[in-house]
């Protein structure tokens, strides 16, 4: 005789808030469920700031006669970490101090193994630091937004950049040893010796040929979007010797959209064409892949190419890939001449791409233009979802993938 009716859901970057109506006989109750989405089964969230909005939302739940149900798979590790954070934050608000060790001991008396490893205990402290000490860099998108942005750009830019540098250790502290940490860097596959993939976010390819372990290397990293972890794969424009690696990446990661941000200056010795640009023209970057251009559209802001990827000798349907190549962004400049062009590319990416698909982003060095573009995407997506503009958080997030 208990009936549960789903009402609605509010989707945030790392969590969802679901609303239910629960009825039993002639009584009805509204139930709110907060569901954190990005805590892995084994390990901890890689970045403490992903948990802080969730905990701040939890703090709006008043403590009263009715208990709050907290659960995870085993009911000790993640559950204990969240409860300990909540207790300490409420203690900080009430007493202006925290004592994580004391309360961990207390909740372990009530249930053994709460917060059951060092990484979770470390995470608790970093989350508390994030919630209590980190500056609030978000700007509400209201009638005061323009004035607030003007204040930030004139007085606080350097302060926020310093904060990004000073808080980098917190993100490093949560990084565990990656399975890719021992894989070698193949230096002749990098355009610049100081722009290398981080071991925790780097993309690895299936070796081809299988006897060549170095063929798994590509200078590419995964970068989170606001609403989807590892939404972007960011990489340098291929060298002539790595065009095959680039297309193996596209094939293996099932990428259907490529955003190219810098002009291809073919006078520069490391630059080459890496996709066909004329209707009917084809290329074979590796023996088992054939790339054919079948559509070309030109606008003032960018060129759009439609290409098909045929797996030679395989009875698999051709993959249709859209390439959006930005116009007039020289690799020697930090940003395009007109910022509106970035917004146009963002809108076109969303119009042509599939929301759930991974998108490849390329620029000359795999960092400068790519970093600006993916940070902008993060900012816009957060504004659309939460009506908050937070450039500092966007930059910190994309730096997780590549500094």
C-alpha positions as a LaTeX table, in Angstrom:
\begin{tabular}{lrrr}
\hline
Residue & $x$ (\AA) & $y$ (\AA) & $z$ (\AA) \\
\hline
Unk1 & 0.00 & 0.00 & 0.00 \\
Unk2 & 3.02 & 2.30 & $-0.33$ \\
Unk3 & 3.14 & 4.19 & $-3.62$ \\
Unk4 & 6.10 & 6.20 & $-4.89$ \\
Unk5 & 5.55 & 8.74 & $-7.66$ \\
Unk6 & 8.43 & 10.42 & $-9.46$ \\
Unk7 & 7.82 & 14.17 & $-9.82$ \\
Unk8 & 10.92 & 15.86 & $-11.24$ \\
Unk9 & 14.72 & 16.04 & $-11.26$ \\
Unk10 & 17.20 & 18.91 & $-11.06$ \\
Unk11 & 20.45 & 17.99 & $-12.84$ \\
Unk12 & 23.73 & 19.51 & $-11.63$ \\
Unk13 & 27.30 & 18.88 & $-12.72$ \\
Unk14 & 28.09 & 16.09 & $-10.26$ \\
Unk15 & 24.76 & 15.34 & $-8.62$ \\
Unk16 & 21.02 & 15.23 & $-9.17$ \\
Unk17 & 18.11 & 16.22 & $-6.93$ \\
Unk18 & 15.06 & 14.02 & $-7.46$ \\
Unk19 & 11.61 & 14.79 & $-6.10$ \\
Unk20 & 9.08 & 12.08 & $-5.20$ \\
Unk21 & 5.62 & 11.93 & $-3.71$ \\
Unk22 & 5.22 & 8.95 & $-1.38$ \\
Unk23 & 1.75 & 7.95 & $-0.23$ \\
Unk24 & 0.57 & 5.34 & 2.25 \\
Unk25 & $-3.16$ & 4.93 & 2.77 \\
Unk26 & $-4.46$ & 8.48 & 3.11 \\
Unk27 & $-1.11$ & 10.11 & 3.98 \\
Unk28 & 1.27 & 11.71 & 1.47 \\
Unk29 & 4.82 & 12.90 & 1.95 \\
Unk30 & 7.26 & 14.74 & $-0.31$ \\
Unk31 & 10.67 & 13.08 & $-0.49$ \\
Unk32 & 13.85 & 14.72 & $-1.81$ \\
Unk33 & 16.76 & 12.55 & $-2.94$ \\
Unk34 & 20.26 & 13.97 & $-3.44$ \\
Unk35 & 22.30 & 11.60 & $-5.61$ \\
Unk36 & 26.05 & 12.20 & $-6.04$ \\
Unk37 & 27.03 & 10.76 & $-9.41$ \\
Unk38 & 30.80 & 10.92 & $-9.76$ \\
Unk39 & 32.16 & 8.93 & $-6.82$ \\
Unk40 & 33.83 & 5.81 & $-8.24$ \\
Unk41 & 33.16 & 2.37 & $-6.75$ \\
Unk42 & 36.83 & 1.99 & $-5.94$ \\
Unk43 & 38.66 & 5.13 & $-4.87$ \\
Unk44 & 37.56 & 8.69 & $-4.22$ \\
Unk45 & 36.47 & 11.63 & $-6.39$ \\
Unk46 & 39.60 & 12.99 & $-8.02$ \\
Unk47 & 38.82 & 16.61 & $-7.13$ \\
Unk48 & 37.53 & 17.88 & $-3.79$ \\
Unk49 & 35.64 & 20.78 & $-5.36$ \\
Unk50 & 33.30 & 18.31 & $-7.07$ \\
Unk51 & 31.88 & 17.40 & $-3.64$ \\
Unk52 & 31.62 & 20.87 & $-2.10$ \\
Unk53 & 28.43 & 21.98 & $-3.93$ \\
Unk54 & 26.76 & 18.70 & $-2.91$ \\
Unk55 & 27.71 & 19.21 & 0.74 \\
Unk56 & 26.59 & 22.83 & 0.71 \\
Unk57 & 23.24 & 21.63 & $-0.56$ \\
Unk58 & 23.14 & 19.07 & 2.27 \\
Unk59 & 23.72 & 21.88 & 4.77 \\
Unk60 & 20.39 & 23.41 & 3.74 \\
Unk61 & 18.65 & 20.34 & 5.17 \\
Unk62 & 17.66 & 21.27 & 8.74 \\
Unk63 & 18.48 & 18.85 & 11.54 \\
Unk64 & 15.27 & 17.92 & 13.32 \\
Unk65 & 13.36 & 14.95 & 14.61 \\
Unk66 & 13.37 & 13.18 & 11.23 \\
Unk67 & 16.65 & 11.45 & 10.28 \\
Unk68 & 18.37 & 11.77 & 6.92 \\
Unk69 & 19.13 & 8.48 & 5.16 \\
Unk70 & 22.66 & 8.25 & 3.73 \\
Unk71 & 23.74 & 5.18 & 1.78 \\
Unk72 & 26.32 & 3.77 & $-0.61$ \\
Unk73 & 27.15 & 0.21 & $-1.69$ \\
Unk74 & 28.67 & $-0.98$ & 1.61 \\
Unk75 & 27.40 & 1.82 & 3.82 \\
Unk76 & 30.75 & 2.65 & 5.42 \\
Unk77 & 33.35 & 4.29 & 3.15 \\
Unk78 & 31.56 & 6.88 & 1.07 \\
Unk79 & 28.69 & 7.12 & 3.55 \\
Unk80 & 31.09 & 7.71 & 6.45 \\
Unk81 & 33.07 & 10.31 & 4.51 \\
Unk82 & 29.96 & 12.29 & 3.65 \\
Unk83 & 28.58 & 12.14 & 7.20 \\
Unk84 & 31.95 & 13.22 & 8.65 \\
Unk85 & 32.10 & 16.19 & 6.27 \\
Unk86 & 28.56 & 17.22 & 7.19 \\
Unk87 & 29.25 & 16.98 & 10.95 \\
Unk88 & 32.45 & 19.03 & 10.66 \\
Unk89 & 30.86 & 21.74 & 8.51 \\
Unk90 & 28.00 & 22.14 & 10.96 \\
Unk91 & 30.54 & 22.24 & 13.80 \\
Unk92 & 32.49 & 24.96 & 11.97 \\
Unk93 & 29.33 & 27.05 & 11.57 \\
Unk94 & 28.43 & 26.59 & 15.24 \\
Unk95 & 31.81 & 26.70 & 17.01 \\
Unk96 & 34.24 & 28.20 & 14.44 \\
Unk97 & 36.43 & 25.10 & 14.64 \\
Unk98 & 36.48 & 21.49 & 13.41 \\
Unk99 & 37.68 & 18.19 & 14.86 \\
Unk100 & 37.56 & 15.52 & 12.17 \\
Unk101 & 39.54 & 12.99 & 14.21 \\
Unk102 & 37.21 & 13.19 & 17.22 \\
Unk103 & 34.06 & 12.75 & 15.15 \\
Unk104 & 35.57 & 9.98 & 13.05 \\
Unk105 & 36.26 & 8.09 & 16.27 \\
Unk106 & 32.68 & 8.78 & 17.39 \\
Unk107 & 30.97 & 7.52 & 14.23 \\
Unk108 & 33.24 & 4.45 & 14.18 \\
Unk109 & 31.92 & 3.56 & 17.62 \\
Unk110 & 28.46 & 3.53 & 16.04 \\
Unk111 & 29.56 & 1.61 & 12.95 \\
Unk112 & 32.99 & 0.13 & 12.34 \\
Unk113 & 35.05 & 1.02 & 9.26 \\
Unk114 & 33.32 & 4.34 & 8.63 \\
Unk115 & 35.75 & 6.25 & 6.39 \\
Unk116 & 37.64 & 3.04 & 5.76 \\
Unk117 & 40.89 & 4.20 & 4.15 \\
Unk118 & 43.48 & 6.97 & 4.16 \\
Unk119 & 42.39 & 8.39 & 0.80 \\
Unk120 & 38.86 & 8.97 & 2.08 \\
Unk121 & 40.16 & 10.61 & 5.26 \\
Unk122 & 42.40 & 12.83 & 3.16 \\
Unk123 & 39.45 & 13.70 & 0.93 \\
Unk124 & 37.40 & 14.78 & 3.97 \\
Unk125 & 40.06 & 17.33 & 4.93 \\
Unk126 & 40.42 & 18.69 & 1.41 \\
Unk127 & 36.65 & 19.00 & 1.03 \\
Unk128 & 36.46 & 20.88 & 4.34 \\
Unk129 & 39.23 & 23.16 & 3.14 \\
Unk130 & 37.36 & 23.74 & $-0.10$ \\
Unk131 & 34.07 & 24.51 & 1.66 \\
Unk132 & 35.47 & 26.70 & 4.45 \\
Unk133 & 38.48 & 28.51 & 3.03 \\
Unk134 & 38.28 & 28.58 & $-0.77$ \\
Unk135 & 37.05 & 31.90 & $-2.17$ \\
Unk136 & 33.64 & 32.00 & $-3.78$ \\
Unk137 & 34.53 & 32.78 & $-7.37$ \\
Unk138 & 31.06 & 32.31 & $-8.82$ \\
Unk139 & 29.05 & 35.28 & $-10.09$ \\
Unk140 & 25.27 & 35.15 & $-10.11$ \\
Unk141 & 23.83 & 35.79 & $-13.55$ \\
Unk142 & 21.51 & 38.62 & $-12.56$ \\
Unk143 & 21.23 & 42.36 & $-13.11$ \\
Unk144 & 24.52 & 42.94 & $-11.22$ \\
Unk145 & 26.53 & 40.45 & $-13.27$ \\
Unk146 & 28.09 & 42.96 & $-15.68$ \\
Unk147 & 29.20 & 45.21 & $-12.82$ \\
Unk148 & 30.66 & 42.26 & $-10.88$ \\
Unk149 & 32.59 & 41.02 & $-13.91$ \\
Unk150 & 33.97 & 44.53 & $-14.41$ \\
Unk151 & 35.21 & 44.55 & $-10.79$ \\
Unk152 & 36.84 & 41.13 & $-11.19$ \\
Unk153 & 38.55 & 41.93 & $-14.48$ \\
Unk154 & 39.92 & 45.20 & $-13.12$ \\
Unk155 & 41.00 & 44.17 & $-9.60$ \\
Unk156 & 40.77 & 40.41 & $-8.96$ \\
Unk157 & 42.20 & 38.66 & $-12.01$ \\
Unk158 & 45.68 & 38.37 & $-10.52$ \\
Unk159 & 44.22 & 37.29 & $-7.16$ \\
Unk160 & 42.26 & 34.46 & $-8.77$ \\
Unk161 & 45.23 & 33.36 & $-10.88$ \\
Unk162 & 47.34 & 33.22 & $-7.70$ \\
Unk163 & 44.63 & 31.14 & $-6.04$ \\
Unk164 & 44.69 & 28.69 & $-8.96$ \\
Unk165 & 48.43 & 28.23 & $-8.52$ \\
Unk166 & 48.26 & 28.03 & $-4.72$ \\
Unk167 & 45.45 & 25.45 & $-4.72$ \\
Unk168 & 47.04 & 23.16 & $-7.30$ \\
Unk169 & 48.57 & 21.03 & $-4.52$ \\
Unk170 & 45.07 & 20.06 & $-3.38$ \\
Unk171 & 44.30 & 18.49 & $-6.73$ \\
Unk172 & 47.70 & 16.81 & $-6.83$ \\
Unk173 & 47.10 & 15.37 & $-3.35$ \\
Unk174 & 44.11 & 13.37 & $-4.56$ \\
Unk175 & 45.86 & 11.87 & $-7.57$ \\
Unk176 & 46.64 & 8.21 & $-7.11$ \\
Unk177 & 49.26 & 6.33 & $-9.08$ \\
Unk178 & 47.88 & 5.83 & $-12.56$ \\
Unk179 & 48.13 & 2.59 & $-14.49$ \\
Unk180 & 49.66 & 4.78 & $-17.21$ \\
Unk181 & 52.32 & 6.28 & $-14.92$ \\
Unk182 & 55.03 & 3.89 & $-16.08$ \\
Unk183 & 54.24 & 4.20 & $-19.77$ \\
Unk184 & 57.00 & 6.05 & $-21.60$ \\
Unk185 & 56.67 & 9.49 & $-23.19$ \\
Unk186 & 57.64 & 9.21 & $-26.87$ \\
Unk187 & 59.31 & 12.58 & $-27.30$ \\
Unk188 & 59.44 & 12.64 & $-31.09$ \\
Unk189 & 55.62 & 12.53 & $-31.10$ \\
Unk190 & 55.34 & 15.83 & $-29.20$ \\
Unk191 & 55.36 & 19.19 & $-30.95$ \\
Unk192 & 56.67 & 20.90 & $-27.82$ \\
Unk193 & 58.80 & 19.24 & $-25.15$ \\
Unk194 & 57.09 & 21.16 & $-22.32$ \\
Unk195 & 53.50 & 20.24 & $-23.27$ \\
Unk196 & 53.07 & 16.60 & $-22.33$ \\
Unk197 & 50.10 & 14.45 & $-21.28$ \\
Unk198 & 49.60 & 13.90 & $-17.55$ \\
Unk199 & 49.74 & 10.24 & $-16.56$ \\
Unk200 & 46.32 & 10.36 & $-14.84$ \\
Unk201 & 44.45 & 11.83 & $-17.80$ \\
Unk202 & 46.43 & 10.71 & $-20.84$ \\
Unk203 & 44.79 & 8.68 & $-23.57$ \\
Unk204 & 46.43 & 5.40 & $-24.57$ \\
Unk205 & 45.87 & 3.69 & $-27.90$ \\
Unk206 & 45.86 & 0.02 & $-28.74$ \\
Unk207 & 49.38 & $-0.71$ & $-30.04$ \\
Unk208 & 49.56 & $-0.85$ & $-33.84$ \\
Unk209 & 51.40 & $-2.84$ & $-34.90$ \\
Unk210 & 50.99 & $-4.94$ & $-31.76$ \\
Unk211 & 54.73 & $-5.57$ & $-31.60$ \\
Unk212 & 55.45 & $-1.83$ & $-31.16$ \\
Unk213 & 54.63 & $-0.68$ & $-27.59$ \\
Unk214 & 55.49 & 2.93 & $-28.45$ \\
Unk215 & 52.55 & 3.02 & $-30.87$ \\
Unk216 & 50.14 & 3.28 & $-27.91$ \\
Unk217 & 51.41 & 6.81 & $-27.21$ \\
Unk218 & 49.63 & 9.95 & $-28.33$ \\
Unk219 & 49.89 & 13.45 & $-26.89$ \\
Unk220 & 46.22 & 13.61 & $-25.87$ \\
Unk221 & 44.38 & 13.99 & $-22.57$ \\
Unk222 & 40.80 & 13.71 & $-21.32$ \\
Unk223 & 39.21 & 16.90 & $-19.99$ \\
Unk224 & 35.96 & 17.16 & $-18.04$ \\
Unk225 & 33.02 & 19.23 & $-19.20$ \\
Unk226 & 30.60 & 20.75 & $-16.69$ \\
Unk227 & 28.01 & 18.02 & $-17.19$ \\
Unk228 & 30.13 & 15.06 & $-18.31$ \\
Unk229 & 33.48 & 13.67 & $-17.11$ \\
Unk230 & 36.05 & 13.22 & $-19.90$ \\
Unk231 & 33.71 & 14.85 & $-22.42$ \\
Unk232 & 36.65 & 16.25 & $-24.38$ \\
Unk233 & 39.82 & 14.66 & $-25.68$ \\
Unk234 & 42.31 & 17.46 & $-26.16$ \\
Unk235 & 45.29 & 16.98 & $-28.45$ \\
Unk236 & 47.81 & 18.81 & $-30.61$ \\
Unk237 & 47.35 & 19.09 & $-34.35$ \\
Unk238 & 49.10 & 15.96 & $-35.64$ \\
Unk239 & 52.68 & 15.94 & $-36.87$ \\
Unk240 & 53.23 & 14.28 & $-40.23$ \\
Unk241 & 54.46 & 11.23 & $-38.31$ \\
Unk242 & 51.39 & 11.07 & $-36.02$ \\
Unk243 & 48.47 & 11.52 & $-38.45$ \\
Unk244 & 47.87 & 7.78 & $-38.25$ \\
Unk245 & 47.86 & 7.93 & $-34.44$ \\
Unk246 & 45.30 & 10.76 & $-34.56$ \\
Unk247 & 42.87 & 8.79 & $-36.70$ \\
Unk248 & 43.38 & 5.66 & $-34.62$ \\
Unk249 & 42.34 & 7.82 & $-31.66$ \\
Unk250 & 39.19 & 8.94 & $-33.49$ \\
Unk251 & 38.35 & 5.34 & $-34.40$ \\
Unk252 & 39.08 & 3.75 & $-31.02$ \\
Unk253 & 37.25 & 6.37 & $-28.96$ \\
Unk254 & 34.28 & 6.39 & $-31.38$ \\
Unk255 & 34.53 & 10.15 & $-31.84$ \\
Unk256 & 31.99 & 11.70 & $-34.21$ \\
Unk257 & 33.00 & 15.36 & $-33.90$ \\
Unk258 & 36.38 & 17.08 & $-34.18$ \\
Unk259 & 36.88 & 20.78 & $-33.36$ \\
Unk260 & 40.04 & 22.26 & $-34.93$ \\
Unk261 & 40.84 & 25.68 & $-33.47$ \\
Unk262 & 44.02 & 26.96 & $-35.14$ \\
Unk263 & 44.77 & 27.70 & $-38.77$ \\
Unk264 & 47.03 & 25.14 & $-40.43$ \\
Unk265 & 50.14 & 27.08 & $-41.41$ \\
Unk266 & 51.70 & 24.68 & $-43.89$ \\
Unk267 & 54.81 & 26.89 & $-44.05$ \\
Unk268 & 55.56 & 25.86 & $-40.47$ \\
Unk269 & 57.71 & 22.73 & $-40.64$ \\
Unk270 & 55.77 & 20.63 & $-38.11$ \\
Unk271 & 52.33 & 21.38 & $-39.58$ \\
Unk272 & 50.55 & 19.16 & $-42.09$ \\
Unk273 & 47.07 & 18.51 & $-43.44$ \\
Unk274 & 45.51 & 15.66 & $-41.51$ \\
Unk275 & 42.08 & 15.29 & $-43.13$ \\
Unk276 & 40.74 & 15.54 & $-46.71$ \\
Unk277 & 39.08 & 18.87 & $-47.53$ \\
Unk278 & 37.66 & 18.39 & $-51.04$ \\
Unk279 & 34.55 & 16.41 & $-51.90$ \\
Unk280 & 35.43 & 12.89 & $-53.00$ \\
Unk281 & 39.05 & 13.11 & $-51.86$ \\
Unk282 & 40.33 & 10.36 & $-49.57$ \\
Unk283 & 43.32 & 9.52 & $-47.43$ \\
Unk284 & 44.51 & 6.35 & $-45.67$ \\
Unk285 & 46.30 & 7.41 & $-42.47$ \\
Unk286 & 46.76 & 3.73 & $-41.56$ \\
Unk287 & 46.19 & 0.69 & $-43.79$ \\
Unk288 & 42.89 & $-0.26$ & $-42.15$ \\
Unk289 & 41.24 & 3.21 & $-42.19$ \\
Unk290 & 40.12 & 5.26 & $-45.18$ \\
Unk291 & 38.87 & 8.82 & $-44.62$ \\
Unk292 & 36.74 & 10.40 & $-47.38$ \\
Unk293 & 35.41 & 13.96 & $-47.54$ \\
Unk294 & 31.79 & 14.14 & $-48.71$ \\
Unk295 & 30.65 & 17.56 & $-47.51$ \\
Unk296 & 32.15 & 21.03 & $-47.20$ \\
Unk297 & 30.43 & 24.16 & $-45.91$ \\
Unk298 & 32.04 & 27.56 & $-45.42$ \\
Unk299 & 30.83 & 30.33 & $-43.12$ \\
Unk300 & 32.47 & 33.54 & $-41.91$ \\
Unk301 & 33.32 & 31.87 & $-38.59$ \\
Unk302 & 34.35 & 28.31 & $-39.49$ \\
Unk303 & 34.40 & 25.60 & $-42.12$ \\
Unk304 & 32.42 & 22.41 & $-41.60$ \\
Unk305 & 33.51 & 19.17 & $-43.24$ \\
Unk306 & 31.64 & 15.90 & $-43.28$ \\
Unk307 & 33.89 & 12.86 & $-43.64$ \\
Unk308 & 33.27 & 9.14 & $-43.54$ \\
Unk309 & 35.66 & 6.70 & $-41.93$ \\
Unk310 & 35.70 & 3.29 & $-43.58$ \\
Unk311 & 37.30 & 0.36 & $-41.77$ \\
Unk312 & 38.92 & $-1.38$ & $-44.71$ \\
Unk313 & 38.06 & $-5.06$ & $-44.90$ \\
Unk314 & 35.58 & $-4.94$ & $-42.00$ \\
Unk315 & 31.85 & $-5.47$ & $-42.30$ \\
Unk316 & 31.15 & $-2.46$ & $-40.09$ \\
Unk317 & 29.12 & 0.54 & $-41.16$ \\
Unk318 & 31.12 & 3.62 & $-42.10$ \\
Unk319 & 31.44 & 6.18 & $-39.31$ \\
Unk320 & 30.24 & 9.69 & $-40.13$ \\
Unk321 & 32.39 & 12.38 & $-38.56$ \\
Unk322 & 31.90 & 16.14 & $-38.50$ \\
Unk323 & 34.98 & 18.38 & $-38.52$ \\
Unk324 & 34.45 & 22.00 & $-37.47$ \\
Unk325 & 37.54 & 24.07 & $-38.30$ \\
Unk326 & 37.77 & 27.55 & $-36.80$ \\
Unk327 & 38.63 & 30.41 & $-39.18$ \\
Unk328 & 41.38 & 32.97 & $-38.63$ \\
Unk329 & 42.89 & 31.87 & $-35.34$ \\
Unk330 & 46.64 & 32.03 & $-35.77$ \\
Unk331 & 48.55 & 29.70 & $-33.47$ \\
Unk332 & 50.77 & 32.63 & $-32.41$ \\
Unk333 & 47.83 & 34.46 & $-30.81$ \\
Unk334 & 46.26 & 33.63 & $-27.46$ \\
Unk335 & 42.69 & 34.16 & $-28.62$ \\
Unk336 & 40.74 & 34.85 & $-31.81$ \\
Unk337 & 40.29 & 38.44 & $-32.90$ \\
Unk338 & 36.54 & 38.32 & $-32.24$ \\
Unk339 & 35.28 & 36.51 & $-29.14$ \\
Unk340 & 31.84 & 36.10 & $-30.74$ \\
Unk341 & 33.42 & 33.52 & $-33.05$ \\
Unk342 & 34.10 & 31.27 & $-30.05$ \\
Unk343 & 30.44 & 31.45 & $-29.08$ \\
Unk344 & 29.40 & 30.65 & $-32.64$ \\
Unk345 & 31.65 & 27.56 & $-32.62$ \\
Unk346 & 30.16 & 26.48 & $-29.27$ \\
Unk347 & 26.62 & 26.79 & $-30.61$ \\
Unk348 & 27.52 & 24.93 & $-33.80$ \\
Unk349 & 29.20 & 22.17 & $-31.80$ \\
Unk350 & 26.02 & 21.67 & $-29.78$ \\
Unk351 & 23.84 & 21.83 & $-32.87$ \\
Unk352 & 25.82 & 19.25 & $-34.84$ \\
Unk353 & 27.12 & 17.00 & $-32.06$ \\
Unk354 & 25.46 & 14.34 & $-29.95$ \\
Unk355 & 25.26 & 15.29 & $-26.29$ \\
Unk356 & 26.64 & 12.02 & $-24.94$ \\
Unk357 & 29.52 & 11.68 & $-27.42$ \\
Unk358 & 33.15 & 12.44 & $-26.69$ \\
Unk359 & 34.47 & 15.36 & $-28.75$ \\
Unk360 & 38.06 & 15.75 & $-29.95$ \\
Unk361 & 39.51 & 19.27 & $-29.65$ \\
Unk362 & 42.74 & 20.14 & $-31.45$ \\
Unk363 & 45.00 & 23.16 & $-31.70$ \\
Unk364 & 48.63 & 23.75 & $-32.64$ \\
Unk365 & 50.09 & 22.87 & $-29.23$ \\
Unk366 & 47.15 & 21.01 & $-27.69$ \\
Unk367 & 46.91 & 23.46 & $-24.79$ \\
Unk368 & 46.56 & 27.18 & $-25.57$ \\
Unk369 & 43.52 & 27.42 & $-27.84$ \\
Unk370 & 42.08 & 24.12 & $-26.58$ \\
Unk371 & 42.28 & 25.30 & $-22.98$ \\
Unk372 & 40.46 & 28.54 & $-23.73$ \\
Unk373 & 37.74 & 26.77 & $-25.70$ \\
Unk374 & 36.97 & 23.96 & $-23.24$ \\
Unk375 & 37.03 & 26.42 & $-20.30$ \\
Unk376 & 34.54 & 28.59 & $-22.17$ \\
Unk377 & 32.30 & 25.56 & $-22.76$ \\
Unk378 & 32.41 & 24.80 & $-19.02$ \\
Unk379 & 31.47 & 28.39 & $-18.14$ \\
Unk380 & 28.54 & 28.51 & $-20.56$ \\
Unk381 & 27.19 & 25.10 & $-19.53$ \\
Unk382 & 27.32 & 26.09 & $-15.84$ \\
Unk383 & 25.53 & 29.36 & $-16.61$ \\
Unk384 & 22.82 & 27.50 & $-18.50$ \\
Unk385 & 22.29 & 24.97 & $-15.71$ \\
Unk386 & 22.90 & 26.93 & $-12.50$ \\
Unk387 & 22.85 & 30.60 & $-13.59$ \\
Unk388 & 26.32 & 31.03 & $-12.09$ \\
Unk389 & 29.40 & 32.20 & $-14.00$ \\
Unk390 & 32.61 & 30.77 & $-12.51$ \\
Unk391 & 35.65 & 31.27 & $-14.71$ \\
Unk392 & 38.07 & 30.32 & $-11.93$ \\
Unk393 & 36.39 & 26.94 & $-11.41$ \\
Unk394 & 36.35 & 26.35 & $-15.17$ \\
Unk395 & 40.08 & 26.97 & $-15.47$ \\
Unk396 & 40.82 & 24.81 & $-12.43$ \\
Unk397 & 38.74 & 21.99 & $-13.90$ \\
Unk398 & 40.37 & 21.99 & $-17.33$ \\
Unk399 & 43.81 & 22.23 & $-15.73$ \\
Unk400 & 43.13 & 18.86 & $-14.11$ \\
Unk401 & 43.57 & 17.40 & $-17.58$ \\
Unk402 & 46.43 & 19.60 & $-18.74$ \\
Unk403 & 48.12 & 22.59 & $-17.13$ \\
\hline
\end{tabular}
